[in-house]
Amino acid sequence: AEAARAAGGGAGPGADSMLVDGTGPGSESAEQCVGEEEGTAVGRRVLELGPTGFLGPVLVAELLGRAEVERVMCVVRAREDSSARVRIVSALEAAGLWQEEFAARLLVVAGSSSKPLMGLSRDAYRTAVTFATDVLHNAAHVDMVLPYSALREANVVGTARALALAAHAGARFHFISSIGALGVGAQRDDN
C-alpha cells in the first residue's frame, strides 16, 4: 500500500492528494481493485513493461529463452490486445529474435504504465497481479529535449505505478533506466 503512495499523480489542483495510479478522492485505486491479498503466482512469471522499445525485444527473447521462466506477460501500448500482440511480435521479428515456440509462453495485453492501473481493466489488473512473480520495468518516454514536466507522468509516476503493481503481487522488481537520466552537461548541485 505504501508503494502506491510513493508519488503523486497528475498535475494541477489537488495533484498532491492524488495516488500514484492517478486516482484521487472518489475514484478507484489499485488497492481497491486488488484488495488486501498478495499475488498467488508460482514459478517465474515475468510481467514486462516497455517490451517494444530499443531494448524490450531483446529482454523478451532472453526471458522466453530461459527454462526457469514459465511465461512472459507484456504490457504494450495499443488500443486492444490483438494490436498489442502484433506490435510485440513485429518488434521481435524486426530484431531477428522471434521464434514460433515463443507464442505459447507469451501473453500480451494492451495497456500503459503512464495510465492508472497500467491502462488495464480491473480484471486484467488483478490477472497481472496474480500472474507476476517478477516485474521488469523497462518502459520510459526517452527524450533529452523535453522538460521534466512533460516526462513526469510516463517516467516518474509510471515507475511508481509499476512499483505498486509489484508490491501488490509480492513480486521482485527489476528496473531499467536510461544512461541519460541526468541529461547532457548536467551538473551536480551540492547546495
C-alpha positions in Angstrom: 0.0 0.0 0.0 2.9 2.4 0.8 4.3 1.9 -2.7 1.0 3.2 -4.2 1.5 6.4 -2.4 5.2 6.8 -3.5 4.5 9.7 -5.8 1.6 12.0 -6.7 -0.3 11.5 -9.9 -1.2 14.1 -12.5 -0.6 17.8 -12.4 -2.9 20.7 -11.4 -5.2 21.4 -8.5 -5.3 18.5 -6.0 -2.3 16.8 -7.6 -0.7 16.3 -4.2 -3.7 14.3 -2.9 -3.6 12.0 -5.9 -2.4 8.4 -5.6 0.3 7.1 -7.9 -2.1 5.3 -10.1 -3.7 8.6 -11.0 -6.8 8.3 -8.8 -7.9 10.7 -6.2 -10.8 11.0 -3.7 -13.9 9.4 -5.1 -12.1 7.3 -7.7 -10.8 3.7 -7.7 -7.3 3.0 -6.6 -5.1 0.0 -7.3 -5.5 -1.1 -3.7 -9.3 -1.1 -4.1 -9.0 -3.1 -7.3 -6.7 -5.7 -5.8 -7.8 -5.9 -2.2 -5.5 -6.9 0.6 -4.4 -10.3 -0.8 -1.0 -10.6 -2.3 -0.5 -12.3 -5.7 -0.6 -16.0 -5.7 1.5 -16.8 -8.8 4.1 -19.7 -8.5 7.2 -20.2 -10.6 8.9 -17.4 -12.6 6.3 -15.4 -14.4 7.6 -12.1 -15.7 5.4 -9.0 -16.4 7.4 -6.8 -18.7 6.6 -3.1 -19.2 8.2 -1.5 -22.3 8.7 -4.6 -24.4 8.6 -2.9 -27.8 11.3 -0.2 -27.4 15.0 -0.4 -28.2 15.9 -2.9 -25.5 12.5 -4.5 -24.9 12.5 -7.2 -27.6 15.9 -8.4 -26.5 14.7 -8.7 -22.9 11.5 -10.6 -24.0 13.5 -13.1 -26.2 16.1 -13.6 -23.4 13.3 -14.3 -20.9 11.5 -16.6 -23.2 14.7 -18.5 -23.8 15.2 -19.3 -20.2 13.8 -22.6 -18.9 13.1 -21.2 -15.4 10.7 -18.6 -16.9 7.2 -20.2 -17.4 5.6 -17.3 -19.2 6.1 -13.6 -20.0 3.3 -11.1 -19.9 4.0 -7.9 -21.9 2.0 -4.7 -21.4 2.1 -2.9 -24.8 0.7 0.4 -25.8 -2.1 -0.4 -28.1 -5.9 0.0 -28.3 -6.6 -3.7 -28.0 -4.8 -6.9 -27.1 -4.6 -8.2 -30.7 -2.9 -5.0 -31.8 -0.6 -5.2 -28.8 0.4 -8.8 -29.8 1.1 -7.7 -33.4 3.4 -4.9 -32.1 5.5 -7.1 -29.9 5.8 -9.9 -32.4 6.7 -7.3 -35.1 9.4 -5.9 -32.8 10.8 -9.3 -32.1 10.8 -10.1 -35.8 12.4 -6.8 -36.7 15.2 -7.6 -34.2 15.6 -11.1 -35.7 14.6 -12.6 -32.4 11.1 -14.1 -33.0 10.8 -17.9 -32.6 7.5 -19.7 -33.1 7.9 -21.6 -29.8 7.6 -18.2 -28.0 3.9 -17.9 -29.0 2.6 -20.4 -26.3 4.5 -18.7 -23.5 4.0 -15.0 -24.5 0.9 -13.3 -23.1 0.3 -9.8 -24.4 -2.2 -7.2 -23.1 -2.9 -3.6 -24.2 -2.0 -1.1 -21.6 0.5 1.6 -20.5 2.4 2.4 -17.3 1.5 6.0 -17.9 -2.2 5.3 -17.1 -4.0 4.4 -13.9 -4.0 0.6 -13.3 -1.5 0.3 -16.1 -4.3 1.1 -18.5 -5.8 -2.3 -17.8 -9.4 -3.1 -16.8 -9.9 -4.1 -13.1 -10.0 -7.8 -14.1 -6.8 -7.5 -16.2 -5.0 -5.7 -13.4 -6.0 -8.5 -11.0 -4.7 -11.0 -13.5 -1.4 -9.2 -13.8 -1.0 -9.1 -10.0 -1.8 -12.8 -9.6 0.4 -13.6 -12.6 3.6 -11.8 -11.7 6.5 -13.2 -9.7 8.8 -10.6 -11.3 8.0 -7.1 -12.7 10.6 -5.9 -15.3 10.1 -2.2 -15.8 11.7 -1.1 -19.0 9.0 1.4 -20.1 10.0 5.1 -20.5 9.5 8.1 -22.6 13.1 8.9 -23.5 13.6 12.4 -24.8 16.6 14.6 -23.9 14.9 17.8 -25.1 11.5 17.7 -23.3 11.3 19.3 -19.8 10.8 17.1 -16.7 7.1 18.2 -16.6 6.4 16.6 -19.9 8.1 13.3 -18.9 7.0 13.0 -15.3 3.7 11.2 -15.9 5.3 8.4 -18.0 8.6 8.1 -16.3 8.2 9.0 -12.6 4.6 8.2 -12.0 4.8 5.2 -14.3 7.6 3.8 -12.3 5.7 4.3 -9.1 2.7 2.5 -10.7 5.0 -0.4 -11.7 6.3 -0.5 -8.1 2.8 -0.5 -6.8 1.9 -3.4 -9.0 5.0 -5.4 -7.9 4.1 -4.6 -4.2 0.5 -5.8 -4.7 1.8 -9.0 -6.4 4.6 -9.6 -3.8 6.9 -9.7 -6.9 10.5 -8.9 -7.4 11.0 -5.5 -9.1 13.6 -5.0 -11.8 14.2 -1.5 -13.1 16.0 -0.4 -16.3 16.8 3.2 -16.8 18.4 5.3 -19.5 22.1 6.3 -19.0 20.9 9.8 -20.0 18.8 10.3 -16.8 20.7 13.5 -15.9 21.0 14.8 -19.5 24.0 16.1 -21.4 26.1 18.6 -19.4 24.1 18.0 -16.2 25.9 19.3 -13.1 25.6 18.2 -9.5 24.3 20.9 -7.2 25.6 20.3 -3.7 23.6 23.2 -2.2 
